[in-house]
């Protein structure tokens, strides 16, 4: 299987929306994704055989990149796609002429696999956001762990 990374844009809205719905119980609406892409969010796509199988959505503000979402198709998980996209973003940011200093993200406190992945990619847990995520079906809210990687 050949994987390819490329910058995405508005033309990739439907693919991003499909992956968003496959991955998140609290997925973004098509309109929210459109608005994000139109207003300057960056979309990095991973494709296999021409089909979008993953994406990383980020926003650059001043000297920081905020990773908003990473999604990988359930059929392509555990193949290093999230790592590869995050590493590509990090490499690009490290050589950026705008002198980017940090990459940050939030991750569910219970998502131990993602926390391990990000730690392995050089991110550090630097704080938390109390009750960050919307309530589940039982009304319980979950904290987010704030992670940062310095460039």
Residue pairs with C-beta under 8 A, 6 or more apart in sequence:
1 48
1 49
2 48
2 49
3 46
3 47
3 48
3 53
3 79
3 81
3 84
4 46
4 47
4 48
5 44
5 45
5 46
5 47
5 84
5 85
5 88
6 44
6 45
6 47
7 42
7 43
7 44
7 45
8 15
8 16
8 37
8 43
8 44
8 45
8 52
8 55
9 37
9 43
10 34
10 37
10 38
12 43
12 45
12 52
12 55
13 30
13 33
13 34
13 37
15 45
15 51
15 52
15 55
16 33
16 37
16 43
16 45
16 52
16 55
16 57
16 71
17 28
17 30
17 33
18 52
19 52
19 53
19 54
19 55
19 71
19 72
19 73
20 27
20 28
20 33
20 69
20 71
21 27
22 71
22 73
22 74
23 71
23 72
23 74
24 69
24 71
26 133
26 134
28 36
28 69
33 57
36 57
36 59
36 68
37 43
40 59
40 60
41 57
41 58
41 59
41 68
42 57
42 58
42 59
42 60
43 55
43 56
43 57
44 55
44 56
44 57
44 58
44 85
44 88
44 89
45 52
45 54
45 55
46 52
46 53
46 54
46 55
46 72
46 81
46 84
46 85
47 53
48 76
53 72
53 73
53 75
53 76
53 81
54 70
54 71
54 72
54 73
54 76
54 81
54 82
54 85
55 69
55 70
55 71
55 85
56 67
56 69
56 70
56 82
56 85
56 86
56 89
57 67
57 68
57 69
57 70
58 65
58 66
58 67
58 68
58 89
59 65
59 66
59 68
60 66
60 98
60 100
63 98
63 99
63 100
63 101
63 102
64 100
64 101
64 102
64 103
64 104
65 89
65 93
65 100
65 102
65 103
65 104
66 103
66 104
66 105
67 86
67 89
67 103
67 104
67 105
70 82
70 85
70 86
72 81
72 82
82 114
82 117
83 117
83 120
83 121
86 117
86 118
86 121
87 121
89 103
90 103
90 121
90 122
90 149
90 151
93 100
93 103
93 151
94 100
94 151
100 151
101 150
101 151
102 148
102 149
102 150
102 151
103 123
103 148
103 149
103 151
104 146
104 147
104 148
104 149
105 118
105 123
105 146
105 147
106 129
106 132
106 144
106 145
106 146
106 147
107 114
107 115
107 118
107 144
107 145
107 147
108 114
108 133
108 142
108 144
108 145
109 128
109 142
109 143
109 144
109 145
110 142
115 125
115 145
115 147
118 147
118 149
119 125
119 147
121 149
122 149
123 147
123 148
123 149
124 147
124 148
124 149
125 145
125 146
125 147
126 146
126 147
126 148
127 145
127 146
128 143
128 144
128 145
128 146
129 143
129 144
129 146
130 143
131 141
131 142
131 143
132 141
132 142
132 143
132 144
133 141
133 142
133 143
133 144
134 141
135 141
136 142
